[in-house]
Amino acid sequence: MSCTPPASCGGGGKPSGASGSSGTGGADSAIAKMEATFNMAIEKSAKITEISTAKKAELDATKQRPQN
């Protein structure tokens, strides 16, 4: 498997947002971006779980046999 461009795969060059010889600002920026991405993924996952749970409940309801 190959990555294009290499910088997106963790190789080569300075990370975006890095400045001068101290990359702490760039590191903080990268961490903030990762946190935002993870938070978005968690929100989407929760929404998917909510929808799939509702759909499974509907499907289970249709499989129920009427009680005599």
N, C-alpha and C positions, 0 to 999 in steps of 0.2 A: 504494500500500500504506500502511495506517495502523497505528499501534501504540497499544494500550490497556493499561494507562494510560501516559501520556507518559513518566513516570519510567523505565519499563522500556526505553524506546527511547533513553535517554541525554539526555532533555531535561527541564528543569524541576526545581526543588527541590534539596535537599541529597541526596547519595548516602547510603544507609543506613549507619549507623556513623560518619558524620562528626560531629565534636563541636566546638563553639566556633568560633573563627576559624581555627584550624589544622586542616586536614583530613587531616593525615598519618596519623593513626590510622585514619580511614575509608579512606584510599587503601591502607594496608597490609592492612586487612581485605578490601577489594575485590580486591586482588591475590591474597591467600590463597584467596579464594573461586574466583577464576578458575583458579588453579593446581589446586585440588582438582577443579574441573569438567573441566579439560583432562586431568588424570591419570585421572579416571574414564572419559572418552571414549577415551583411549589404551588402557586396559585392556579396554573393551568392543570396540574395534576389533580388538585382538589376539585376543580370544576368537572374534569373527566370522571373522577370517582363518583361525584354527585349524580351526574347524568347516567352513568352506567348502572349505578345502584337503583335509580328510579326505573330504568328500562328493564332490569332484571326482575324487579318487583312486579312490573306490568306483565312480563312474560310468565312469571310464576302464577299470577292471578289467572291468566288464560288457561293454564294447565290444570287448574283445580277442577275436580269433578264435583258436580252438584250433589249436595247431601239429600238423601231420600228420607 
